[in-house]
Amino acid sequence: MFCLKVFIFVEKLRMIFSPSMSAERRRLLHALVIPSLLSLVMLLVLLLQLGLGWNLYRFGIYPRTLSGAWGILFHPFVHEGWSHLGNNLPAFFILSTALYYFYHVDAHRILIVIWLITGVLLWIIGRESYHIGASSIIYGLAFFLFWSGLITPSVALTAISLVVVFWYGSMVWDMFPFLPNETISWEGHLSGAIAGSLAAFIFRRAKAYHSDDEETTLPDEEDDDLTRLAMKYGLEEETFKEGNDDSQDAESSV
């Protein structure tokens, strides 16, 4: 019974990503995979933390300590509570989906670069406290999409930049140390902003998807199939012409 359910699940996945699906829908579904998985991990970590009473703060970044360096990898998954996660999760999901939709070829590398640079900078400049939460990565994604939209000559990406400014423009004030709320890690936000800006410069030549530039060329495999078909057709046409020429010669000789 379990094997049957697994088989049905695999078949449904295969149907979802079927080649017969429109390119736009297939691209969007692929762009949702990694953001959905990362968001699910964040949710599960908070459930374990609250449900089992685990103290996972030690997986955050504790600046300038060797043990706190592990947080460079794990700090975005740890949150203080539902309010903290609720503030971060929608923004992370939307911005990461935009990254994977428009930069699907280089999205993995871009996210990794933002993640690592943000963590290293926070480990260097942060206050002596545990820094947790995905807000630093959110700032990295927001600044990357903003600067990339200005650098890349695309109407769609420029529109994304304007949306980021309109939607997340107010969060720039959370990057400075004179905030009244000391629980906010302004160092994490500043680190993310710097990391996103650096990533936009590093990947300034990355191929981005243009919605007004729909791919008219077929994939390489299809091109190869058409080439083989054309060669075969040309060969058959030549054979047919040779046969006609031979028959005409035979008729003329009779």
ChimeraX commands (.cxc) that place a marker at each C-alpha (Angstrom):
marker #1 position 0.00,0.00,0.00 radius 0.5
marker #1 position 2.82,2.38,0.88 radius 0.5
marker #1 position 4.60,1.63,-2.41 radius 0.5
marker #1 position 1.38,2.37,-4.29 radius 0.5
marker #1 position 1.05,5.75,-2.57 radius 0.5
marker #1 position 4.67,6.58,-3.39 radius 0.5
marker #1 position 4.09,5.60,-7.01 radius 0.5
marker #1 position 0.98,7.80,-7.23 radius 0.5
marker #1 position 2.86,10.72,-5.66 radius 0.5
marker #1 position 5.74,10.35,-8.14 radius 0.5
marker #1 position 3.30,10.18,-11.05 radius 0.5
marker #1 position 1.60,13.36,-9.87 radius 0.5
marker #1 position 4.96,15.13,-9.68 radius 0.5
marker #1 position 5.78,13.92,-13.16 radius 0.5
marker #1 position 2.47,15.29,-14.45 radius 0.5
marker #1 position 3.07,18.63,-12.74 radius 0.5
marker #1 position 6.42,19.11,-14.45 radius 0.5
marker #1 position 5.32,17.58,-17.73 radius 0.5
marker #1 position 6.96,19.03,-20.87 radius 0.5
marker #1 position 3.47,19.63,-22.29 radius 0.5
marker #1 position 2.89,22.29,-19.64 radius 0.5
marker #1 position 3.31,25.92,-20.66 radius 0.5
marker #1 position 6.80,27.32,-20.16 radius 0.5
marker #1 position 5.56,30.08,-17.84 radius 0.5
marker #1 position 3.76,27.70,-15.51 radius 0.5
marker #1 position 6.64,25.23,-15.47 radius 0.5
marker #1 position 9.09,28.02,-14.67 radius 0.5
marker #1 position 6.91,29.26,-11.80 radius 0.5
marker #1 position 6.55,25.78,-10.31 radius 0.5
marker #1 position 10.30,25.22,-10.45 radius 0.5
marker #1 position 10.84,28.61,-8.81 radius 0.5
marker #1 position 8.60,27.58,-5.90 radius 0.5
marker #1 position 10.50,24.40,-5.00 radius 0.5
marker #1 position 13.55,25.70,-3.08 radius 0.5
marker #1 position 11.73,28.61,-1.35 radius 0.5
marker #1 position 9.01,26.19,-0.23 radius 0.5
marker #1 position 11.53,23.69,1.14 radius 0.5
marker #1 position 13.49,26.34,3.05 radius 0.5
marker #1 position 10.29,27.87,4.43 radius 0.5
marker #1 position 9.14,24.43,5.54 radius 0.5
marker #1 position 12.42,23.86,7.38 radius 0.5
marker #1 position 11.98,27.18,9.22 radius 0.5
marker #1 position 8.49,26.17,10.26 radius 0.5
marker #1 position 9.55,22.71,11.41 radius 0.5
marker #1 position 12.47,24.12,13.43 radius 0.5
marker #1 position 10.13,26.46,15.30 radius 0.5
marker #1 position 7.65,23.64,15.93 radius 0.5
marker #1 position 10.42,21.48,17.39 radius 0.5
marker #1 position 11.75,24.38,19.44 radius 0.5
marker #1 position 8.36,25.23,20.97 radius 0.5
marker #1 position 6.90,21.74,21.09 radius 0.5
marker #1 position 9.89,20.00,22.68 radius 0.5
marker #1 position 11.23,22.95,24.60 radius 0.5
marker #1 position 14.56,22.89,22.79 radius 0.5
marker #1 position 16.88,25.87,23.07 radius 0.5
marker #1 position 18.10,26.35,19.52 radius 0.5
marker #1 position 19.55,29.82,20.02 radius 0.5
marker #1 position 23.01,28.26,20.05 radius 0.5
marker #1 position 22.55,27.67,16.31 radius 0.5
marker #1 position 22.48,31.43,15.81 radius 0.5
marker #1 position 25.53,33.56,15.14 radius 0.5
marker #1 position 27.53,34.57,18.19 radius 0.5
marker #1 position 30.05,37.07,16.80 radius 0.5
marker #1 position 33.79,36.50,16.95 radius 0.5
marker #1 position 33.61,33.08,18.60 radius 0.5
marker #1 position 34.48,29.80,16.98 radius 0.5
marker #1 position 31.40,28.02,18.31 radius 0.5
marker #1 position 29.21,30.89,17.09 radius 0.5
marker #1 position 30.50,30.55,13.55 radius 0.5
marker #1 position 28.16,27.59,12.93 radius 0.5
marker #1 position 25.36,30.14,12.93 radius 0.5
marker #1 position 26.58,31.44,9.59 radius 0.5
marker #1 position 24.88,28.40,8.08 radius 0.5
marker #1 position 21.99,27.84,10.48 radius 0.5
marker #1 position 20.89,31.21,11.90 radius 0.5
marker #1 position 18.17,31.91,9.25 radius 0.5
marker #1 position 16.28,28.77,10.33 radius 0.5
marker #1 position 15.97,29.72,14.01 radius 0.5
marker #1 position 13.26,32.13,15.19 radius 0.5
marker #1 position 12.18,33.40,18.59 radius 0.5
marker #1 position 8.48,32.66,18.20 radius 0.5
marker #1 position 5.46,32.76,15.91 radius 0.5
marker #1 position 5.52,36.55,15.65 radius 0.5
marker #1 position 9.17,36.53,14.61 radius 0.5
marker #1 position 8.59,33.79,12.04 radius 0.5
marker #1 position 5.39,35.45,10.80 radius 0.5
marker #1 position 7.26,38.66,10.09 radius 0.5
marker #1 position 10.05,36.90,8.17 radius 0.5
marker #1 position 8.49,33.94,6.38 radius 0.5
marker #1 position 6.21,35.72,3.84 radius 0.5
marker #1 position 8.93,38.16,2.82 radius 0.5
marker #1 position 11.53,35.41,2.50 radius 0.5
marker #1 position 9.21,33.22,0.44 radius 0.5
marker #1 position 8.21,36.00,-1.96 radius 0.5
marker #1 position 11.71,37.38,-2.50 radius 0.5
marker #1 position 13.36,33.97,-2.87 radius 0.5
marker #1 position 10.66,32.90,-5.34 radius 0.5
marker #1 position 11.33,36.06,-7.37 radius 0.5
marker #1 position 15.04,35.19,-7.31 radius 0.5
marker #1 position 14.46,31.65,-8.59 radius 0.5
marker #1 position 11.93,32.81,-11.17 radius 0.5
marker #1 position 14.03,35.53,-12.78 radius 0.5
marker #1 position 17.50,34.03,-12.18 radius 0.5
marker #1 position 16.72,30.32,-12.37 radius 0.5
marker #1 position 20.11,29.47,-13.90 radius 0.5
marker #1 position 22.25,31.17,-11.23 radius 0.5
marker #1 position 19.74,31.33,-8.37 radius 0.5
marker #1 position 21.48,28.63,-6.29 radius 0.5
marker #1 position 24.84,30.37,-6.46 radius 0.5
marker #1 position 23.32,33.80,-5.81 radius 0.5
marker #1 position 21.49,32.58,-2.71 radius 0.5
marker #1 position 24.58,30.79,-1.38 radius 0.5
marker #1 position 26.76,33.89,-1.89 radius 0.5
marker #1 position 24.22,36.13,-0.14 radius 0.5
marker #1 position 23.85,33.59,2.67 radius 0.5
marker #1 position 27.58,33.21,3.31 radius 0.5
marker #1 position 28.58,36.86,2.97 radius 0.5
marker #1 position 25.73,37.91,5.25 radius 0.5
marker #1 position 26.73,35.38,7.90 radius 0.5
marker #1 position 30.43,36.22,7.79 radius 0.5
marker #1 position 29.82,39.97,8.02 radius 0.5
marker #1 position 27.38,39.50,10.89 radius 0.5
marker #1 position 29.89,37.28,12.68 radius 0.5
marker #1 position 32.46,40.07,12.35 radius 0.5
marker #1 position 30.42,43.20,13.20 radius 0.5
marker #1 position 27.63,41.84,15.40 radius 0.5
marker #1 position 27.08,42.58,19.08 radius 0.5
marker #1 position 27.97,39.90,21.60 radius 0.5
marker #1 position 24.63,38.13,21.49 radius 0.5
marker #1 position 22.97,35.36,19.52 radius 0.5
marker #1 position 21.68,36.62,16.17 radius 0.5
marker #1 position 18.87,34.51,14.72 radius 0.5
marker #1 position 16.20,34.77,12.05 radius 0.5
marker #1 position 15.91,35.01,8.29 radius 0.5
marker #1 position 15.64,38.82,8.20 radius 0.5
marker #1 position 19.31,39.16,7.26 radius 0.5
marker #1 position 18.76,36.95,4.20 radius 0.5
marker #1 position 15.60,38.93,3.38 radius 0.5
marker #1 position 17.64,42.12,3.27 radius 0.5
marker #1 position 20.18,40.38,1.06 radius 0.5
marker #1 position 17.53,39.23,-1.40 radius 0.5
marker #1 position 15.78,42.60,-1.43 radius 0.5
marker #1 position 18.96,44.54,-2.14 radius 0.5
marker #1 position 20.08,42.03,-4.76 radius 0.5
marker #1 position 16.78,42.28,-6.65 radius 0.5
marker #1 position 16.79,46.05,-6.36 radius 0.5
marker #1 position 20.31,46.60,-7.71 radius 0.5
marker #1 position 20.03,43.84,-10.32 radius 0.5
marker #1 position 16.84,45.39,-11.64 radius 0.5
marker #1 position 18.65,48.70,-12.12 radius 0.5
marker #1 position 21.70,47.09,-13.73 radius 0.5
marker #1 position 19.86,44.70,-16.06 radius 0.5
marker #1 position 18.14,46.36,-19.07 radius 0.5
marker #1 position 14.78,44.67,-18.59 radius 0.5
marker #1 position 11.36,46.21,-18.01 radius 0.5
marker #1 position 10.27,43.27,-15.84 radius 0.5
marker #1 position 13.35,43.42,-13.58 radius 0.5
marker #1 position 13.13,47.20,-13.31 radius 0.5
marker #1 position 9.53,46.76,-12.22 radius 0.5
marker #1 position 10.70,44.27,-9.58 radius 0.5
marker #1 position 13.13,46.91,-8.30 radius 0.5
marker #1 position 10.31,49.42,-7.96 radius 0.5
marker #1 position 8.14,46.86,-6.18 radius 0.5
marker #1 position 10.95,46.11,-3.73 radius 0.5
marker #1 position 11.39,49.82,-3.02 radius 0.5
marker #1 position 7.65,50.35,-2.58 radius 0.5
marker #1 position 7.09,47.25,-0.45 radius 0.5
marker #1 position 10.30,47.03,1.56 radius 0.5
marker #1 position 11.63,50.58,1.33 radius 0.5
marker #1 position 10.82,51.37,4.97 radius 0.5
marker #1 position 13.00,48.54,6.22 radius 0.5
marker #1 position 16.10,50.53,5.35 radius 0.5
marker #1 position 15.71,52.29,8.72 radius 0.5
marker #1 position 16.28,48.97,10.52 radius 0.5
marker #1 position 19.87,48.91,9.27 radius 0.5
marker #1 position 21.16,51.60,11.61 radius 0.5
marker #1 position 22.27,51.38,15.26 radius 0.5
marker #1 position 20.17,54.25,16.62 radius 0.5
marker #1 position 16.93,52.24,16.73 radius 0.5
marker #1 position 14.90,52.30,19.95 radius 0.5
marker #1 position 14.19,48.56,19.74 radius 0.5
marker #1 position 17.38,46.85,20.85 radius 0.5
marker #1 position 16.03,43.38,20.10 radius 0.5
marker #1 position 16.37,44.03,16.36 radius 0.5
marker #1 position 19.66,42.89,14.89 radius 0.5
marker #1 position 20.50,45.94,12.82 radius 0.5
marker #1 position 23.91,44.35,12.20 radius 0.5
marker #1 position 22.20,41.41,10.49 radius 0.5
marker #1 position 20.11,43.73,8.34 radius 0.5
marker #1 position 23.14,45.80,7.38 radius 0.5
marker #1 position 25.14,42.65,6.62 radius 0.5
marker #1 position 22.35,41.37,4.39 radius 0.5
marker #1 position 22.10,44.68,2.54 radius 0.5
marker #1 position 25.86,44.70,1.89 radius 0.5
marker #1 position 25.80,41.04,0.82 radius 0.5
marker #1 position 22.90,41.58,-1.58 radius 0.5
marker #1 position 24.60,44.61,-3.11 radius 0.5
marker #1 position 27.86,42.70,-3.55 radius 0.5
marker #1 position 26.01,39.74,-5.08 radius 0.5
marker #1 position 24.31,42.07,-7.58 radius 0.5
marker #1 position 27.75,43.27,-8.67 radius 0.5
marker #1 position 29.26,39.76,-8.73 radius 0.5
marker #1 position 26.40,38.35,-10.80 radius 0.5
marker #1 position 25.82,41.45,-12.92 radius 0.5
marker #1 position 26.34,39.34,-16.04 radius 0.5
marker #1 position 24.00,36.57,-14.90 radius 0.5
marker #1 position 21.39,35.64,-17.45 radius 0.5
marker #1 position 18.01,36.83,-16.24 radius 0.5
marker #1 position 14.63,35.81,-17.57 radius 0.5
marker #1 position 12.80,38.49,-19.55 radius 0.5
marker #1 position 9.03,38.14,-19.69 radius 0.5
marker #1 position 8.94,40.16,-22.92 radius 0.5
marker #1 position 11.67,38.03,-24.38 radius 0.5
marker #1 position 9.91,34.68,-24.60 radius 0.5
marker #1 position 12.18,31.94,-25.82 radius 0.5
marker #1 position 11.50,31.26,-29.44 radius 0.5
marker #1 position 14.28,28.76,-29.88 radius 0.5
marker #1 position 13.74,25.16,-29.01 radius 0.5
marker #1 position 15.93,23.21,-26.59 radius 0.5
marker #1 position 19.07,21.62,-27.97 radius 0.5
marker #1 position 17.57,18.14,-28.01 radius 0.5
marker #1 position 14.62,19.31,-30.07 radius 0.5
marker #1 position 16.94,21.18,-32.41 radius 0.5
marker #1 position 18.96,18.00,-32.86 radius 0.5
marker #1 position 15.78,16.05,-33.61 radius 0.5
marker #1 position 14.72,18.62,-36.19 radius 0.5
marker #1 position 18.17,18.59,-37.74 radius 0.5
marker #1 position 18.14,14.82,-38.02 radius 0.5
marker #1 position 14.63,14.95,-39.47 radius 0.5
marker #1 position 15.65,17.58,-42.00 radius 0.5
marker #1 position 18.70,15.55,-43.03 radius 0.5
marker #1 position 16.59,12.45,-43.38 radius 0.5
marker #1 position 13.97,14.33,-45.39 radius 0.5
marker #1 position 16.64,15.83,-47.62 radius 0.5
marker #1 position 18.17,12.41,-48.17 radius 0.5
marker #1 position 14.81,10.91,-49.05 radius 0.5
marker #1 position 14.09,13.81,-51.38 radius 0.5
marker #1 position 17.40,13.30,-53.18 radius 0.5
marker #1 position 16.71,9.57,-53.47 radius 0.5
marker #1 position 13.28,10.33,-54.88 radius 0.5
marker #1 position 14.78,12.74,-57.42 radius 0.5
marker #1 position 17.40,10.19,-58.45 radius 0.5
marker #1 position 14.67,7.59,-58.90 radius 0.5
marker #1 position 12.69,9.97,-61.12 radius 0.5
marker #1 position 15.76,10.80,-63.14 radius 0.5
marker #1 position 16.50,7.10,-63.67 radius 0.5
marker #1 position 12.94,6.41,-64.75 radius 0.5
marker #1 position 13.02,9.35,-67.18 radius 0.5
marker #1 position 16.31,8.11,-68.64 radius 0.5
marker #1 position 14.81,4.66,-69.03 radius 0.5
marker #1 position 11.74,6.09,-70.81 radius 0.5
marker #1 position 13.87,8.19,-73.13 radius 0.5
marker #1 position 15.99,5.19,-74.07 radius 0.5
marker #1 position 12.97,3.06,-74.98 radius 0.5
marker link #1:1,2 radius 0.2
marker link #1:2,3 radius 0.2
marker link #1:3,4 radius 0.2
marker link #1:4,5 radius 0.2
marker link #1:5,6 radius 0.2
marker link #1:6,7 radius 0.2
marker link #1:7,8 radius 0.2
marker link #1:8,9 radius 0.2
marker link #1:9,10 radius 0.2
marker link #1:10,11 radius 0.2
marker link #1:11,12 radius 0.2
marker link #1:12,13 radius 0.2
marker link #1:13,14 radius 0.2
marker link #1:14,15 radius 0.2
marker link #1:15,16 radius 0.2
marker link #1:16,17 radius 0.2
marker link #1:17,18 radius 0.2
marker link #1:18,19 radius 0.2
marker link #1:19,20 radius 0.2
marker link #1:20,21 radius 0.2
marker link #1:21,22 radius 0.2
marker link #1:22,23 radius 0.2
marker link #1:23,24 radius 0.2
marker link #1:24,25 radius 0.2
marker link #1:25,26 radius 0.2
marker link #1:26,27 radius 0.2
marker link #1:27,28 radius 0.2
marker link #1:28,29 radius 0.2
marker link #1:29,30 radius 0.2
marker link #1:30,31 radius 0.2
marker link #1:31,32 radius 0.2
marker link #1:32,33 radius 0.2
marker link #1:33,34 radius 0.2
marker link #1:34,35 radius 0.2
marker link #1:35,36 radius 0.2
marker link #1:36,37 radius 0.2
marker link #1:37,38 radius 0.2
marker link #1:38,39 radius 0.2
marker link #1:39,40 radius 0.2
marker link #1:40,41 radius 0.2
marker link #1:41,42 radius 0.2
marker link #1:42,43 radius 0.2
marker link #1:43,44 radius 0.2
marker link #1:44,45 radius 0.2
marker link #1:45,46 radius 0.2
marker link #1:46,47 radius 0.2
marker link #1:47,48 radius 0.2
marker link #1:48,49 radius 0.2
marker link #1:49,50 radius 0.2
marker link #1:50,51 radius 0.2
marker link #1:51,52 radius 0.2
marker link #1:52,53 radius 0.2
marker link #1:53,54 radius 0.2
marker link #1:54,55 radius 0.2
marker link #1:55,56 radius 0.2
marker link #1:56,57 radius 0.2
marker link #1:57,58 radius 0.2
marker link #1:58,59 radius 0.2
marker link #1:59,60 radius 0.2
marker link #1:60,61 radius 0.2
marker link #1:61,62 radius 0.2
marker link #1:62,63 radius 0.2
marker link #1:63,64 radius 0.2
marker link #1:64,65 radius 0.2
marker link #1:65,66 radius 0.2
marker link #1:66,67 radius 0.2
marker link #1:67,68 radius 0.2
marker link #1:68,69 radius 0.2
marker link #1:69,70 radius 0.2
marker link #1:70,71 radius 0.2
marker link #1:71,72 radius 0.2
marker link #1:72,73 radius 0.2
marker link #1:73,74 radius 0.2
marker link #1:74,75 radius 0.2
marker link #1:75,76 radius 0.2
marker link #1:76,77 radius 0.2
marker link #1:77,78 radius 0.2
marker link #1:78,79 radius 0.2
marker link #1:79,80 radius 0.2
marker link #1:80,81 radius 0.2
marker link #1:81,82 radius 0.2
marker link #1:82,83 radius 0.2
marker link #1:83,84 radius 0.2
marker link #1:84,85 radius 0.2
marker link #1:85,86 radius 0.2
marker link #1:86,87 radius 0.2
marker link #1:87,88 radius 0.2
marker link #1:88,89 radius 0.2
marker link #1:89,90 radius 0.2
marker link #1:90,91 radius 0.2
marker link #1:91,92 radius 0.2
marker link #1:92,93 radius 0.2
marker link #1:93,94 radius 0.2
marker link #1:94,95 radius 0.2
marker link #1:95,96 radius 0.2
marker link #1:96,97 radius 0.2
marker link #1:97,98 radius 0.2
marker link #1:98,99 radius 0.2
marker link #1:99,100 radius 0.2
marker link #1:100,101 radius 0.2
marker link #1:101,102 radius 0.2
marker link #1:102,103 radius 0.2
marker link #1:103,104 radius 0.2
marker link #1:104,105 radius 0.2
marker link #1:105,106 radius 0.2
marker link #1:106,107 radius 0.2
marker link #1:107,108 radius 0.2
marker link #1:108,109 radius 0.2
marker link #1:109,110 radius 0.2
marker link #1:110,111 radius 0.2
marker link #1:111,112 radius 0.2
marker link #1:112,113 radius 0.2
marker link #1:113,114 radius 0.2
marker link #1:114,115 radius 0.2
marker link #1:115,116 radius 0.2
marker link #1:116,117 radius 0.2
marker link #1:117,118 radius 0.2
marker link #1:118,119 radius 0.2
marker link #1:119,120 radius 0.2
marker link #1:120,121 radius 0.2
marker link #1:121,122 radius 0.2
marker link #1:122,123 radius 0.2
marker link #1:123,124 radius 0.2
marker link #1:124,125 radius 0.2
marker link #1:125,126 radius 0.2
marker link #1:126,127 radius 0.2
marker link #1:127,128 radius 0.2
marker link #1:128,129 radius 0.2
marker link #1:129,130 radius 0.2
marker link #1:130,131 radius 0.2
marker link #1:131,132 radius 0.2
marker link #1:132,133 radius 0.2
marker link #1:133,134 radius 0.2
marker link #1:134,135 radius 0.2
marker link #1:135,136 radius 0.2
marker link #1:136,137 radius 0.2
marker link #1:137,138 radius 0.2
marker link #1:138,139 radius 0.2
marker link #1:139,140 radius 0.2
marker link #1:140,141 radius 0.2
marker link #1:141,142 radius 0.2
marker link #1:142,143 radius 0.2
marker link #1:143,144 radius 0.2
marker link #1:144,145 radius 0.2
marker link #1:145,146 radius 0.2
marker link #1:146,147 radius 0.2
marker link #1:147,148 radius 0.2
marker link #1:148,149 radius 0.2
marker link #1:149,150 radius 0.2
marker link #1:150,151 radius 0.2
marker link #1:151,152 radius 0.2
marker link #1:152,153 radius 0.2
marker link #1:153,154 radius 0.2
marker link #1:154,155 radius 0.2
marker link #1:155,156 radius 0.2
marker link #1:156,157 radius 0.2
marker link #1:157,158 radius 0.2
marker link #1:158,159 radius 0.2
marker link #1:159,160 radius 0.2
marker link #1:160,161 radius 0.2
marker link #1:161,162 radius 0.2
marker link #1:162,163 radius 0.2
marker link #1:163,164 radius 0.2
marker link #1:164,165 radius 0.2
marker link #1:165,166 radius 0.2
marker link #1:166,167 radius 0.2
marker link #1:167,168 radius 0.2
marker link #1:168,169 radius 0.2
marker link #1:169,170 radius 0.2
marker link #1:170,171 radius 0.2
marker link #1:171,172 radius 0.2
marker link #1:172,173 radius 0.2
marker link #1:173,174 radius 0.2
marker link #1:174,175 radius 0.2
marker link #1:175,176 radius 0.2
marker link #1:176,177 radius 0.2
marker link #1:177,178 radius 0.2
marker link #1:178,179 radius 0.2
marker link #1:179,180 radius 0.2
marker link #1:180,181 radius 0.2
marker link #1:181,182 radius 0.2
marker link #1:182,183 radius 0.2
marker link #1:183,184 radius 0.2
marker link #1:184,185 radius 0.2
marker link #1:185,186 radius 0.2
marker link #1:186,187 radius 0.2
marker link #1:187,188 radius 0.2
marker link #1:188,189 radius 0.2
marker link #1:189,190 radius 0.2
marker link #1:190,191 radius 0.2
marker link #1:191,192 radius 0.2
marker link #1:192,193 radius 0.2
marker link #1:193,194 radius 0.2
marker link #1:194,195 radius 0.2
marker link #1:195,196 radius 0.2
marker link #1:196,197 radius 0.2
marker link #1:197,198 radius 0.2
marker link #1:198,199 radius 0.2
marker link #1:199,200 radius 0.2
marker link #1:200,201 radius 0.2
marker link #1:201,202 radius 0.2
marker link #1:202,203 radius 0.2
marker link #1:203,204 radius 0.2
marker link #1:204,205 radius 0.2
marker link #1:205,206 radius 0.2
marker link #1:206,207 radius 0.2
marker link #1:207,208 radius 0.2
marker link #1:208,209 radius 0.2
marker link #1:209,210 radius 0.2
marker link #1:210,211 radius 0.2
marker link #1:211,212 radius 0.2
marker link #1:212,213 radius 0.2
marker link #1:213,214 radius 0.2
marker link #1:214,215 radius 0.2
marker link #1:215,216 radius 0.2
marker link #1:216,217 radius 0.2
marker link #1:217,218 radius 0.2
marker link #1:218,219 radius 0.2
marker link #1:219,220 radius 0.2
marker link #1:220,221 radius 0.2
marker link #1:221,222 radius 0.2
marker link #1:222,223 radius 0.2
marker link #1:223,224 radius 0.2
marker link #1:224,225 radius 0.2
marker link #1:225,226 radius 0.2
marker link #1:226,227 radius 0.2
marker link #1:227,228 radius 0.2
marker link #1:228,229 radius 0.2
marker link #1:229,230 radius 0.2
marker link #1:230,231 radius 0.2
marker link #1:231,232 radius 0.2
marker link #1:232,233 radius 0.2
marker link #1:233,234 radius 0.2
marker link #1:234,235 radius 0.2
marker link #1:235,236 radius 0.2
marker link #1:236,237 radius 0.2
marker link #1:237,238 radius 0.2
marker link #1:238,239 radius 0.2
marker link #1:239,240 radius 0.2
marker link #1:240,241 radius 0.2
marker link #1:241,242 radius 0.2
marker link #1:242,243 radius 0.2
marker link #1:243,244 radius 0.2
marker link #1:244,245 radius 0.2
marker link #1:245,246 radius 0.2
marker link #1:246,247 radius 0.2
marker link #1:247,248 radius 0.2
marker link #1:248,249 radius 0.2
marker link #1:249,250 radius 0.2
marker link #1:250,251 radius 0.2
marker link #1:251,252 radius 0.2
marker link #1:252,253 radius 0.2
marker link #1:253,254 radius 0.2
view
